[in-house]
Amino acid sequence: MATPRMKRRIKREFSMEKPTIRIGKAGVSQQVLGEVEKQLDKNEVVKVKILKSALQVRKAKEIASEVAEKTSSTLIEVRGHTFTLYRRKTRKRRK
């Protein structure tokens, strides 16, 4: 869970970053969810852009909340057609 202070910091740091994932007319597919999961595991934060073809059926806020729910991440911000997700890294135990 992200605190309000953490959300502000993430918004500030990632405002100028370019999106690394794009959601097209296929919508929220398993491939998109898999890529979001992979990038969240690696970087903790991922920025996603929704193309206009995907917005014909649903709104950006709906798509963003669905992706956040399915990836067990926190939706930081929805700005236009772009949204930012955060998920804390899990530590792997060494034996």
N, C-alpha and C positions, 0 to 999 in steps of 0.2 A: 504494500500500500504506500502510495506517495503522499507525503505531507504537502500542505499548501506552499511552504517555502521551497521544497524540492521541485514542485511543479513550476514555480516561477523561474527557478534556476535552469531547468531543462528548456523551458520556453525561450529564455534569453539566449542560451548557448546554441540552440538548434534553429533559431529563427532564420538564419542565413544559409543553413545547410540545404542541399538539394535532396529531393526525395530519392530513395534508393529502390523503392518498389512502386509499380504502377498497376492499378486495377483497371482492366479493360472491359469490353462488352460481355465477356464470360462471367463477370462478377466475382464474387468471393468463392473461388474454387479451392480444391485441396492443394493444388500447386502453390497458389498465393499464400494460403495459410502455412504451408510447409516452409516457404521462403521467409515469411514473417517470423515463424518460430526459430529458424536457424539464425537469422540476424539478431533477434532478441537475445538468444543464448550467447552470441558472440559480443554484442555491443551494448546491451541493456536498453538502448533507445533506437527506434526505427521511425523513419518518416515515409509516409505513403501518400501517393497522389492518385486521385480517382479521375479517370478520363471521362469526357463528356458522354461517350457511348454507354458507360455504366450508370450514368446519372439519369437516363431516360426513364427508368423504372422506379428507382428509389432515390432518396435524398442522401447527401454525404454523411450527415449525422447518424442515420440508420446503419449505413454500411460500416462506418467507423466503430460504432458500438457493437455491431455483430462480430467484427474482427477482434476487437478487444475481449469480448466475452469468450470467443472460441479459442483464443490464445492465452487466456488467463493473464492478461496484461491490463495496465491502467491506461485509460484514454487521457492524455495530457491536454490536447488542444485540437479543435477542429477549426481550421481557418480556410474558408472558401472550399476548394476541392481537395485540400491537403490536410492530413491529420498526423499526429505524433503519438506513438505508443511507448510505454515504459514497462519493463519487468525486471525486477531485481535478479541478478545472477545467482544461481544455486551453486554452492561450493561442493566440489566432489571430494569425497574422503579418500585419503591415501592410506594404503596398507603397508 
